[in-house]
Amino acid sequence: MTVFVNAIMYYKVKNAIHAVANVDDYSGSARLLAATTLRNVLGTMTLGDILCKREFIAKEMKVNFKFVFIIHHMYLHNYRVY
């Protein structure tokens, strides 16, 4: 079974020089991180949980992003799963 999920991630770069100098494509890296993390979170859930627990999924995503975004000098403003 294939599940399609739409999500929006808003982020802000804290240190532009560090982000550009240390990461080739920080925007692309953020998108790949979001997709991979979303797959990891959803992979542990049943279809019923995915449909009913959007707020829980968003919180898990934010927790998983927090550490990685600190390393890349980015700040996660909001993450919504639709």
N, C-alpha and C positions, 0 to 999 in steps of 0.2 A: 504494500500500500504506500502511496506517496501522499504526503501532506504538504500543502503550500501555505506558507506563513508570510504575512507582510509585517514589517517592523520599520520603525524610524528611530534613528539615533542622532541626537544633537550633541556636538562636542565643540570645545574651544581649545585652541593651542595656547598653552601658558607661555612657552618660551619658543618663539618662532625660529630663532637662530639654531637652537639645539634640535628642534624637530626637523628642520631642513638639512642640517649638517650631519645628523646621525641616522636618519631614516631616508631611504631613497624616495619613497612615495608614502608619506604618512597618511594621506587620505585613503589610498588603496589599502594600506596596511590596516587601517581602522575598519574598513568594509570587510576585509577578509577575517579579521578578528571577530567582528560581529557575527558573520555567517558561521564560523567555526564554533563559537561559543553557543550560539542558538542551536546548532545541531547537537552539541553535547548536552545541553539542558533538555531539549525536547526528546532526545534519544533515551532518556531514563523515564519518560512518562508514557502513560497510555493515551489513546486518542481522546477519551473522555476527560482526562486531566488537562490535556492541551486545550480543549474547547472551554473548559470551566475555570481554569486557573491562570488567566492572563496576567493578573497583578502579581502572582507568585513568580511567574516566568520573568517578568520585568525586573523584579527585585533580585532574582538569581543572576540575571544578566548584569545588573549594576554591580553586584558584589564581585563577580568574575572580572569585570572591566577595571575595577578600581585599582588594582595592583599594576596591571599592564599599562594603564594610562599614566600612572605616576612615573613609570620608567621613561615613557615617551614624552613627558611634559605636556600632557593633554588633560583636559577636564571634561568629564561627561556631564552634560547639562540634564539630559532626559533621554529615556529609552522607552518607547511604547511598542507593544505587540498588538497587532490587529488580527 
